[in-house]
């Protein structure tokens, strides 16, 4: 049976792996989105973004 410390170490390792995988997948998704947006000339308005959204949003 694992000790508490061993389980905590496993949690830390798995958390780091999950965060790295999430970042990789997110980067791949963003790349595909950017390529598709450019390929089809999709505008921010077509995606539902408004001009004031760009000024107040820290996401984009």
Buried (B, 14 or more C-beta within 10 A) or exposed (E): EEEEEEEEEEEEEEEEEEEEEEEEEEEEEEEEEEEEBEEEEEEEEEEEEEEEEEEEEEEE
